[in-house]
């Protein structure tokens, strides 16, 4: 009921031109309805009030999120992420395992949804509960699933105290930079770029040590703030 309501409301606001633009921009055979984030946020808030979703037991809320993530369109998946951001941000332990299963079940198959999840949900988790979340990300780092492995590192880029996490950034990056997939390598470049604001020497040293695995794109991103 709740999921159908959210899906139908998003479908009602579909925009074919915006959908075509996003699909071309993201690639990875992504499917879009062309609905903007403000509209999705409004729909999620409305549905939550209408059905009292946030008053339901956590397992029931997670079941709703699972069903949204199963949908084939980007906006339905983003709705699940926005719901967590608005109503479940204080339930790290209950959420992290279902999120892990989203990758395992291939509900997340493009960088747009992956990075939205990383920045909006996982980065704040690292800030608030690093001892609980980072061990889980360490397991993700070893995953064969491209997007799950990427999600082990990308959240560190937007952490409030990124300098406190160099050991994990360095460790996770050493794994991902050696993988062939472009989006594993670019995650390293993105995080190193942000870390260079704190310490360029550590980033430069990493790039030298792993030069045989880096690409021009990785180096360009990682050294963006170098003189």
N, C-alpha and C positions, 0 to 999 in steps of 0.2 A: 504493500500500500504506500508506504513512505517513499520507497525507491521509485515506484511508478509515478508518483506525484512529481518528484524532482526531475525525473527523466522527461516527462511530458511537458513540464514547465520550461525546461531548457529547449526542448524540441520546438516549442511554440515561438521561441525567439531566434530560431536559426537564421543565419545570414549566409547565403551561398557564396557570395564574393569573399567575405572574410574567411569562410571555411576553406575556399580554394587557396587563398594566400597562405594560411597557416599550414595546410597540407604540403604546399610547395616549399615552405620555409623549413619545416621540421623534417620532412622526408620520412624514411622508415615505414612507409605505407600507413602513416597515421591517418585517422579519420576524424574530421572535425565538424561541428555544427556551426562554427563561426560566432559563438556567443562569448562576450567579453567577461573578464573576471568580476567587475562590479555587478553585472547581472547575475552571474552564478552565485556570488556571495549573497545577494539579496534573496535569491530563490532558496538557498540553504537556510538562511535565517528564518524565512517565512515558513518553510516546511518544518523546521525545528519547533517553532511556536505552535503551528497548527496541530502537530501530532505529538508534541511533548517528547521529542526524541531524546533530548538530553536528560530527561527524568527516568528513562528506562534503565534497567540494569546494564552494566558495561558490556556483557556478552551480547545482549540484544543490539546495542549500538554498533558494536563491531560487526555483527551480522549484516546490518544495513550497509555499513561501509564496504564490506566484502562484496555485496551485491552491486554496489555502485562501481567498484573497481572492475568487476567482471564485464561491465558494459564496454562496447567496442569504440565508443566515441570519447575523445579527449576530455570534453567538458564534463562528462559524467564522472570521470576519474578525478578531475580537478575538484569537483564538488565534494568528494570524499576527503580530499586533502584539506580543503577549506573548513570542512566540519571539524576535523581534528584540531586545526589551528584555533578555531573559535571556541570549541566546547570540550575537547579532550586533552588539552596541552599538559594537564597535570597528572596524566595517567600513563607515564612512560613505559612502565613494565608491562601493563596490559596491552599496549599498542604495538610495541616493537616486534613481538612474535608474529602477529597477523600481517604486519608490514613485510616481514621477511617472507612470509608465504605468498604475498602478492608477486614478488619477484620469481619465486619458485614456480608459481602457477602461470607465469608469463602474462600477468595482467598489465605489467609495465614493460613496454617494448620500444620506447623512444626516449631521447634525451630531454625533451620538454617536460614530460610528466615526471621522469626520474629526478631532474634538477629542481622542479617545483617542490617535490617531496623533500629533497635534501635541504633546501634553503628554508622552507617554511616550517618543517617539522623536525628534521634531524639536527640541524644546527642549534636550535633552542634546546633540544634534549642534551646535547653535548655541554652546553653552557650550564644547564641546571643540574644534570645528573651524569657527569662524565664517567664516574666509576661504574655506573650501571649500563651505560650505553656503549662505551668504547669497546668493552669485551665482545659485545654482539657484532659491532662493526669489524672487529678483527676476524671474526668468522666469515663475514661477508666478503672480506678482502680476498679470501681464498676461493671464492665461488667461481665456477665455470661460467655462470650467467654474467654476461657483459654488464648489464645494468645494475645488478646487485653488487658486483665488484666496484663499479664506478661510484655507487652510493656509499661505499665504505670510506671514500676519501673526500668527495665533493663537499660534504657538510662542514668540514674544517675551514673551508675558505671564508665562510661568513660567521665563524665563531667570534664572540666578543673578546676572548682572550686567546687568540690564535697562537701567540708566542709560547703559551704553556703546553702546547701539544706538539712541539717539534719532533719528539721521539716517535710518536705515532705517525705523524705526517711523513717523516723520513722512511719509516718501516713500511707503511702501506704503499708509498710511492715507489719504493724499490721493487715491489711486486708488480704494480700496474704498468710501470714504464717498460717492463720486459715483455709485456703482452703485445700481440700484433694488432689488436683492434684499436682503431683510431680513437674511439671515445674512452678507452682506458688511458691512453697516453695523454689526451687533452685534459683529463681530470687532473693529472699531475701538473701540467702547465698552468692551469687555472689556480690551483692551490698554492703552487710555488710563487706565482705572481703576487698573491695576497700576502704570503709570508715574507716576501722580499721587502715589504714596507717596514718590517721589524728587523730583519737581518739579511742583507743581500749576500753576505759572505757564505752563509750556509747554503743558500740557493745556488750560488755560483759553484760551490764545491760539489753539490749534488749533480749538477749538469755536467761537470767535467768527468766525474766518476762514472757517469752513465751515458756518456756521449754516443756510444755505439748503438744505444736504444732510442735516443731522442730523435725527433723530427724537427724540421724548420718551424713548424707550427708550435710545437712544444716550447722550443727555445724562445721564439718570438713572444709567446704569452708569458713565459716565466720571467723574462728580462724586460718586460714593458716599462717598469719603473726604475730600471738602471739608468745611470747617467750615460 
